[in-house]
Amino acid sequence: MVKKLVYLLVASIIGSFLYLRSLNHAYLVKEIELMKEAFSAGTFGDYLGYTSPYFRERLEIEDADFRISVYEVLAAEDGRAKTGVAVFVSHLNEERFRISEDFGDQNDRTDLAVASDRLIYSHLEEMKLRGDFISQSYGYRKYGGYYYLFYPDEEAEYHCELSDYEGNVFSEFSFNFEASFPKHAALEELDGVLGSDWERGFDQGRKLSLVRPFANRIMLAYGAIVIAFGIFLFRKSIFKRK
């Protein structure tokens, strides 16, 4: 009896740990799934709703050879809200644009450069500083598109240039950035502060409803293994002759 109780206790502890790990993995799997769907459809509401507490569309550029979608998204830093700008690139004409076949392709000059009176963001410069080069256009091959995320540090007009694999600028646009909430505001203080053009992201309940089926499948398999191993381990006492 003691051995059985110890077995159930250990199985429960491992099961709890596995369930939490499964949920974490399921969140990532679902994020990638929504990203692929967003790039395919050209609409990013569900993906941003899943990954951001608030977001709003700022600009969309449609060309015969590509589509660019620009959103403002909110994030938290030390409990305080901050605004990021996400630039999604999709529907590239692969006859015109070269796409990297290697995740670490050092020849890939695909870039977004953002400036006001000075350069505030460049994907290529960021990769150099990190010393861990990631081929941006490879994301198009894997996910059907790629995106950039930068954080404006002041209210200003920002000019953006998108470059292709060879480093040639294929699109330019500008937008005015104005703060939508008081500086140092907490995320939970933004209800009723943001304008009507802001959309609220998914609450925790909706996120759980999206990822729980994946975690439950893992736990079902784990439960079957626990039962099967338990029957094997205690087979003598379970099937002993009366």
KASULHU-V894415 format. One record per residue. N is the residue number from 1. RES is the residue in one small letter. SS is DSSP state (~ for helix, > for strand, _ for the rest). Layout:
<<N & RES & SS> <N & RES & SS>>
This chain:
<<1 & m & _> <2 & v & ~> <3 & k & ~> <4 & k & ~> <5 & l & ~> <6 & v & ~> <7 & y & ~> <8 & l & ~> <9 & l & ~> <10 & v & ~> <11 & a & ~> <12 & s & ~> <13 & i & ~> <14 & i & ~> <15 & g & ~> <16 & s & ~> <17 & f & ~> <18 & l & ~> <19 & y & ~> <20 & l & ~> <21 & r & ~> <22 & s & ~> <23 & l & ~> <24 & n & ~> <25 & h & ~> <26 & a & ~> <27 & y & ~> <28 & l & ~> <29 & v & ~> <30 & k & ~> <31 & e & ~> <32 & i & ~> <33 & e & ~> <34 & l & ~> <35 & m & ~> <36 & k & ~> <37 & e & ~> <38 & a & ~> <39 & f & ~> <40 & s & ~> <41 & a & ~> <42 & g & _> <43 & t & _> <44 & f & _> <45 & g & ~> <46 & d & ~> <47 & y & ~> <48 & l & ~> <49 & g & ~> <50 & y & ~> <51 & t & ~> <52 & s & _> <53 & p & _> <54 & y & >> <55 & f & >> <56 & r & >> <57 & e & >> <58 & r & >> <59 & l & >> <60 & e & >> <61 & i & >> <62 & e & >> <63 & d & _> <64 & a & _> <65 & d & _> <66 & f & _> <67 & r & >> <68 & i & >> <69 & s & >> <70 & v & >> <71 & y & >> <72 & e & >> <73 & v & >> <74 & l & >> <75 & a & >> <76 & a & >> <77 & e & >> <78 & d & _> <79 & g & _> <80 & r & >> <81 & a & >> <82 & k & >> <83 & t & >> <84 & g & >> <85 & v & >> <86 & a & >> <87 & v & >> <88 & f & >> <89 & v & >> <90 & s & >> <91 & h & _> <92 & l & _> <93 & n & _> <94 & e & _> <95 & e & _> <96 & r & _> <97 & f & _> <98 & r & _> <99 & i & _> <100 & s & _> <101 & e & _> <102 & d & _> <103 & f & _> <104 & g & _> <105 & d & _> <106 & q & _> <107 & n & _> <108 & d & _> <109 & r & _> <110 & t & _> <111 & d & >> <112 & l & >> <113 & a & >> <114 & v & >> <115 & a & >> <116 & s & _> <117 & d & _> <118 & r & _> <119 & l & >> <120 & i & >> <121 & y & >> <122 & s & >> <123 & h & ~> <124 & l & ~> <125 & e & ~> <126 & e & ~> <127 & m & ~> <128 & k & ~> <129 & l & ~> <130 & r & ~> <131 & g & _> <132 & d & _> <133 & f & _> <134 & i & _> <135 & s & _> <136 & q & _> <137 & s & _> <138 & y & ~> <139 & g & ~> <140 & y & ~> <141 & r & ~> <142 & k & ~> <143 & y & ~> <144 & g & _> <145 & g & >> <146 & y & >> <147 & y & >> <148 & y & >> <149 & l & >> <150 & f & >> <151 & y & _> <152 & p & _> <153 & d & _> <154 & e & _> <155 & e & _> <156 & a & >> <157 & e & >> <158 & y & >> <159 & h & >> <160 & c & >> <161 & e & >> <162 & l & >> <163 & s & >> <164 & d & _> <165 & y & _> <166 & e & _> <167 & g & _> <168 & n & _> <169 & v & >> <170 & f & >> <171 & s & >> <172 & e & >> <173 & f & >> <174 & s & >> <175 & f & >> <176 & n & >> <177 & f & >> <178 & e & _> <179 & a & _> <180 & s & _> <181 & f & _> <182 & p & _> <183 & k & _> <184 & h & _> <185 & a & _> <186 & a & >> <187 & l & ~> <188 & e & ~> <189 & e & ~> <190 & l & _> <191 & d & _> <192 & g & _> <193 & v & _> <194 & l & _> <195 & g & _> <196 & s & _> <197 & d & _> <198 & w & _> <199 & e & >> <200 & r & >> <201 & g & _> <202 & f & _> <203 & d & _> <204 & q & ~> <205 & g & ~> <206 & r & ~> <207 & k & ~> <208 & l & ~> <209 & s & ~> <210 & l & ~> <211 & v & ~> <212 & r & ~> <213 & p & ~> <214 & f & ~> <215 & a & ~> <216 & n & ~> <217 & r & ~> <218 & i & ~> <219 & m & ~> <220 & l & ~> <221 & a & ~> <222 & y & ~> <223 & g & ~> <224 & a & ~> <225 & i & ~> <226 & v & ~> <227 & i & ~> <228 & a & ~> <229 & f & ~> <230 & g & ~> <231 & i & ~> <232 & f & ~> <233 & l & ~> <234 & f & _> <235 & r & ~> <236 & k & ~> <237 & s & ~> <238 & i & ~> <239 & f & _> <240 & k & _> <241 & r & _> <242 & k & _>>
